[in-house]
């Protein structure tokens, strides 16, 4: 299962992916001149090696070191608090990922450059932003510790963006890095505080990271390597491949849980609590769209994909029942 956070399963998927990445580097003779183990730049180096797709072989038994030499890893700028993730500084592997993300934006939705400046550029972390991340990790540990534990397994770097073109994204070529717009660390117009908005973004992008690693070992679509039909999805204005719809469905299901747990467990003033409840309803409606659309393409799902779809549908039915009991409002439809 994938909708429910699972740090142990995430670790196994990460082990398999990084073992295959290292095998590519070894096969191409680049193993001694690349970034440290399990670093997003190392994944980018494997793609640059031109060895074709990564080939999966069984990883060795995981040990405490997992084949890593801590002495050989340059010290990252680690976040303080409960999650010592790398606060990424602008670097070539990250800049290349931003370029790919900008290239994927429909031209009629957002200009990539113009009189207002670049559509998205990397920026360094300021102390106040690092403080928001520390608070976010602490709050996540309080309201949903399983989610924070899973993020710890897959997310190695958090890169900040400036500009209006991109709210956030992940990029499989730089697996382990997630990109978040710096605006998401500040209070929103609807009344959500910065830590809630950042938690939202991290669950969103961290779930894409989790899906990418899981699909590498266990495909969720029958033709995962062959472009299939493009479909409209809840979170994008342009048609996306089925893999995009699949991942969005998992993302949205998890986000509905996040907002329920924040609403129930986090100490919030009434206006913020109301904003959290409103955001949850929006996410529930979009999540049902994703589940329903994915249900119309069941033939494209593998047994693993069908299991995830069923789990998401069941979870959303429970979330809708909770919302109906709380407010009397009926949400959802056939899945």
N, C-alpha and C positions, 0 to 999 in steps of 0.2 A: 504494500500500500504506500501511497505517496502523499495523500492529502494531509494525513496526520503527521506532524513532525516526528522524525525518528533519527536521532543523532548516530546511533549504531549503524543503521542502514546507510545513512549519508556517508559515514566514514568508509564503509566497504566500497561504495560507489566511487568515492574519491580515490581510494587505494587503486582500484582497477584502472581508472582514467590516468592517473599519474604514472602508474607502472607502464602503461602503453606509451605514454609521452616519452618517458625515459628510454624505452626500447627504440623509438624512432630516432632519438638523438644518438644513441649508441650505434645504431645501424648506419647512420650517416656520418659518423665520426666527429660529431659536434659536442659530445658529452663533456669534454673538458673545457669548453670555452663559452659556456652558456650560464645564465643566471642560476641562482641557488635552487635547490629542490622545492617543488610545490609552490613556485612563484609564478604569477601570471606571465611575467616576461619569459619564463622558461617554456611555457605553453606556446607563446608566440614564436619562440625560436624553433620549436618543433615544426610548426606550420611553415616557417620560412625555409626549413631544410628541404622542402620540395619532395618529400618522400611519399606523397599521396596521403590518403586517409590513415588515421591511426588504426593499428590492428590490435585487437584485444587478445591478450593471453592471460592465463591465470596469474594473478599477483602472488608473490611469496607471502608466507604467513606474516602478518603484521607484528612487529616488535615495538618496544618502547621508542626506538629511534627511527623505525620505518625507513632505514637506509639513509637517513639524513645526518649530516655532520653539522651540528650547531655552530661549531667554530668557523665553518666555511660560509655561513650565512651572514651577510652584512646586517648590522642591527637596524631594524626598521624604526620608524617613528611610531611607537606603539601608543595606542589610546590608553588613557588611565581608566581605572575602575574595573568592572567585571568582565570586560572583553578587550583583550590586548591585541586588537586588530591593527593593521598597518594603516596609518593616515597617509595616504599616497601623496607624493609630490609629483608634479608634472614630469613625465618621462616618455621616451619615444614609443614604447609599446602601448601606453595609454593614449597618446596623441593619435596613433594610427587607428585605434579603436574608435575614437571620437570621429575621425574622418569617415570611417565606414558607416557609423550611425547617421551622420549628417547626410551621407549619400543615399541613405535608404528613406529619407523623409520625402513624401510627395511634394513636388515643386509648388503645387497650388495651395499647400497648407502653410508653409513657413519658408521664407527666404533664408538661405544659409549664410549670406553676408549682405550687408547693406549699410545704409546711413546710420543705423542704430548699432552697428558693430557686429562682430561674429555671432552666428546663431548659437554656438556653444564652444566654450574654451575651458581648458583645465585651469584650476586655481589651487593654490596651497591652502592648508588648513590654518585658521586663526584660532587663538586660544578660546574664544567664546564659542566657536563652532565645536571644538574638541569637548568643551564642557557639555554642550547639548548632546553629543554622542554618548558621553559618560552617563548622563541622566537617562538617556534612552535605553541603554543597556541595563541600567539598574531597574528601570520601570518594567522592561521586558522580563527580567529575571523574577520580578514580583508577580506579574500578571500571566506570563506564559513562558516559564523556564524551559520547556521542551523546545520552543521555537528558538530561543537564544542559543541553546546547546547545539541545535542543528546548524544555525548560522556560523557558529564557531568552527564547525567542521569544513564548511565549503568556502566561506568568504575570507580571503587573505588580505585584500586591500579594499579600501573605500576611497574612490576618487571623487572630488568635488568639481562641479561644472558651474560656469557662469554663462548667462545667455538665455534667451527665451525659446530656443528651438527644441530643447530636449529636457524633459523632467527627470529622466533616468533611463538606464539601459544596462544590459549585460552583453558580452561578446564572447562567444565560445573560443575564439582565438586567444583571448586573454582570460581564460577561465580562472576564476578565483578573485577577479576584480569586479566590483560593482560600481556603477557611476550614478551619482545622485546630484541633482541640481541644488546648489547652496541655498536657494530660496526655500527648499523643503525643511530647512533647519530653523525657520522662523515661523511666527504665528501666521495663520492663514486668514483670509477674508471671512471665512465662515465661523471663525472663533476657535478652531483647533490650535492647541499650543504646538510649539516647534517639536517637542519630543514625540508627540503623537504622530505628527506628519512624517518625521524621520523614521519612526517605527514602521509606519505604513510603507514607506519607500524601501526599507530594508527587508521587510517581509516579502514585498513584491519582487525586488531584484534578487534576493536570496533564494526565492522559490524558483526563479528561472535558472539560477545556478544549480540548484538541487535537481531540477528536471533534466538539465543538460547532462549532468554526471550520471543520473539514473538511466537515461535513454541510451547512453553509450554502452552500457552493459546489457540492458533489457529494453529493446525498442518498444514504444507504445503504439506505433503506426506500422501497418503491414508494409508499406513502401516508404520507409523512413528516409531512404537515400535517393528516392525518385520524386521529383516535384509532382505533387498532386493538385487537385482543384484548389483554387483560392476561394475563401469564404469571408463574409463580413463577420467581424468579431466585436465583442462589447467595448473594447478599449482602444480600437484604432479606427480612423475614418476611412482607411483604404482596405481593400481585400487582402487577406493574409493566407499563407499556407495553413493546412490543417494542424501542423505542429504548433503554429502560433495560437490557434484557437485552443488546442489542448492545454498548452501552458497557461494561457490566460484563465482558463476555467479553474485550474488548480490554484493559481494566484488569487482569484476572486473568492474562492471558497475559503482559503486561509485568511484572507483579509476580513471576511465577515466574522470569523471566529475571533480574530484580533480585536475588533471593535466591540464585540460582546464582552470579552474579558476585560478590556479597558473600562467599559461602562460599568461593569460589575465590581471590579477590584481596585481600580486606581482612584486615589483621592482627588476629585476634581470639583471646582465650583460649578454651580448649576448651569451657567451659560456654556461652559466647555462640555459638560455632560450632555447637554442638549445637542451640541454640535456633533459629538461622538455618535449619539443615537441617530441623527439625521444621515451622517456619513454611512453608517451601517445599513440603513435602509437602501440607500443608493447602490451600495455594493451588492446587497442581496438581489436587487432587481437585475443588475448586470450579470451576476453569477448565474441566475436562472437562465438568462439569455444564452450564456456560454454552454451550460449543461444541455439545454434544449437543442441548440444548433449542433453540438457534438453528437447528441443522440441521433440526429438525422444522418450521421456519417459513421454509424457503428461498423459497417462493413470494412472501413479503413483501419479499425482498431485491432491490435493484437489482443490476446487474452489479458496481458498486463494492462493494456490501455483500457479494455472493457472493465477491469477491476477498479481502476482509478475513476473512471466515469461513474460507475455504480457507487463508489464511496463518496464522491462529490455530490451526487444526486441525493443520497441518503442524508449526508450532513446538512445540505441546504434545506431539505424538508424539515429536519429538526430545528434549524435556525429560524425558518419561517413560522414554525409552530410556536417557538418561543416569542417571536415578535407579535404573533396574533394574540397570545396569552397576555402580553404586556400592554398592547395598545388596541387590540381588537381589529387590527388591520390585517387583511388577508393578502399574502404575497405568494408569488410562485405560480407554477403551472405544471403541465406534464413534462416529465424528464425522460 
